[in-house]
Structure formats: structure tokens, C-alpha cells
């Protein structure tokens, strides 16, 4: 059941039982066409698929922004910018094979593949990057930690595939297939360098809730569980650092709100009619959630006495295809939604949220989204990552298509390129460079450098 996701079926009033993701991967979108904001009025996660094992990573295909046009991401690509030779090390004892960084003949500031990490078994389901550290989650229950593509330790849970990772200061939160959220921190006393310091809900809160009959909710015909615990997979996590809150979304159709200071569950509410695939904190006290029921919903956080409460605001999207991923760019006040039909819908907020259009860059399901500065990145079951740049007026230009994975791209993480940041203030905002991590069901993580002012060096 772990390699399944719920998707709706057109023309059927009832939602079907969870099906294998292979059916989702075969669901193709319309021909690839980039649609600008002004011309769009349409309303338009876990995965398992047939894929080949990765041996050596292939050279990336990087599209030239000068050749990209409103015809979309299928514009003819430029010749490969670089062909890094990748060699595995025979001295690695971890289940990961570390691949040496790619050769960069044009200098460290150029766009392209930096290096790769390949796992001997299992798939990469979750990523998080912070402070130059990369955290990878897989179906082996391990969370590995990397720095500069070198093994920097890790930790292992007792059970539950790692479906989501978020980082808050010195704490690491991981969401698992078994419905639990585990909390970790760096520890000098642990041989692995990390120690588990708790679980959500805490044992004390769970026992207290279990003794109160009013705290139970019915989840199946003959089964009730305490409201504070997810009874199905935790599919997504999102942090509101300013408010000190953690949000968790689950296949049990609920969203739970946790207070970081004492790990208390402040709220639990039924959010959707089917599995929740994504929840993300937005701007102006808003929270967005996406589900296999094909909807994107907006919730508003408000003070309710001494506590925080969330109220349903509106449904931004209602479609037949499952919503698989969400991301918010708080700087530009834009919301992006990926779907099983390969489309990325987006909304922008000036005085209120309005539908902006759709990005068409993939032939199969969009499985993950990320934003960085003016960039939007979408990873897909078609094994590629599209890099979009938001221009003035809401237009989006497809800068590049990153290829090289041999399986669906399941997760993305981005952080600013520290090498360029340390060079000083010589680079303006249009020349920001980002390090992009892409995790795939081909058992690999690829590391890319992407700039907002992309130009071909070929």
C-alpha cells in the first residue's frame, strides 16, 4: 500500500480505492505549450513505476533561454553544455554510492550538473536542504545527511518510509508512512551524529487523548482513533517559523497543526474528501492544501481566544485530476499547483487571489514543485525538471529542462549558491544562482546549479 496514491476517475461520483502509481504515470497532458498569463482562462505521492536502474548519470540536456519561446519547453535544446565524468568510489560503506562532482570546464559559476549521488537500493522520496547540508529520505527508513556531496552521517527510524522532511533551526522533522512525525537533532553523544528527541503526538498527549471518549473520531466503519494522531501516511509537512507552527497533511484527509515549543497538537480538521498530497504555508496568514480529490483549498489562520484556529476560506481549483504538489512564492505572492495531468496551475495575489494561468512543460504527472527567487521548478514522472522564470506581468519563461534521471523525479530542494554569495555584492538580483537537488525513483539525487540570468556558453 505504500507505493500507491489516490487519484479521481472522471465521470465517477465516488472516489475509487487507491491505485498503483503506474496508472498515474501513463496519464499524459496536452502537447507542451507555454501559456502566458493573459491568454489563460481555463480552470484546469507516493509513487511506484516501472523504471530502469541507474548506473552512470547521463549528461544533462540544458535548454537555451534564447531559443525558448512561447511555444513551450519542447523547444529544440542546445548541445549539452558539459559532459561530467562520474566515477563511483569503492571505499563507501554506506548504502549510498557517492559520485564525484562533475567536471565544470566553464568555471564554478556556470549552469549545469554539479554531481550525483546514487543509492544501491530503494527510492528517494524526500529531500531538504539547509545551511549547505542535504537531507535525503528513502523507503529504507534512513535519513542520510550530506555536505558537499560527502557523507556527513545520518539516522534511522524504527519504522515508516520517509515521505517528508522539514528543518527548523536545530530540529529536523520527518513524516512517515506509519502516520508518525519524528523529531531529531544533532547530538555529539550519538555515533551517527543525530538523536531522536521525540514523536508527534507525544506519548503523554496520546495517552491523555486516549482516555477521553470525546477525543476519538471514526476513521472506518468499526474503528475509532484519537484525533491527535494520523492513522494513515503523513504525506507532507510545512513550517510557519514566525508563528512557531508545524502543519502535517495525511492520506487520512486531515491537516494537523502542532506548536513547536511544546510539541502540542493545537488543531486537527478534516480538509479534503480524499488523500492530502500537499500542504504549504503561504502569505497573509493563509495555508494552502492540495488533494487527490482534485481540489486546492485555502485556509486562514486566525486568533481564537488564546489559541490559533484555521477557517476554510475558498476552493481555488476543482478538477478531475489529482493535485500532487503545491508551492508558494511568498515574495511574489504566487501559488503553484502541480497535477497528475502534467500541468502547473498558478494564482497571483494583489488585493486578492486570482487565477494566473497554466504552465505546460511535462508530458506526465508533476510530482514536486519548488521556488527560488524568480524561479519555479517542476519535477515530473517524465524524468525531467523544468526551470521556469517569472517575468513582469506574470509571464513565465521556460529557461531550461534538466534531464538525466532514469526514473520519475519525486522531490526537489533548493538553496542559494553559497560559493557565489561569498564572492561579494558584485552580482545583482538578476544574477542569483541556486543549487537544485532532485531526488528520483531511479535511486539517485542529482545536484544542479541554475541561475536566474541563464545564458548559453556553448
Buried (B, 14 or more C-beta within 10 A) or exposed (E): EEBBBBBBEEEEEEBEEBEEBBBBBEBEBEEBBBBBBEEBEEEBBBBBBEBEEBEEBBBBBBBBBEEBEBEBBBBEBBEBBBBBEBEBEEEBEEBBBBBBBBEBEEEEBBBBBBBBBBBEEBBBBBBBBBEEBBBBBBBBBBBBBBEEBEBBBBBEBEEBBBBBBBBBEEBBBBBBBBBBBBBBBEBEEBEBBBBBEBBBBBEEBBEBBBEEEEBBBEBEEEEEBBBBBBBBBBBBBBBBEEBBBBBBBBBBBBBBBBBBEEBBBBBBBEBBEBBBBBBBBBBEBBBBBBBBBBBBBBBBBEEEEEEBBBEEBEEBBEBBBBBBBBBBBEEBBBBBBBBBBBBBBBBBBEEEBEBBBBBBBBBBBBBBBBBBBBBBBBBBBBBBBBBBBBEEEBBBBBBBBBBBBBBBBBBBBBBBBEEBEEEEEEBEEEEBBBBBBBBBBBBBBBBBBBBBBBEBEE
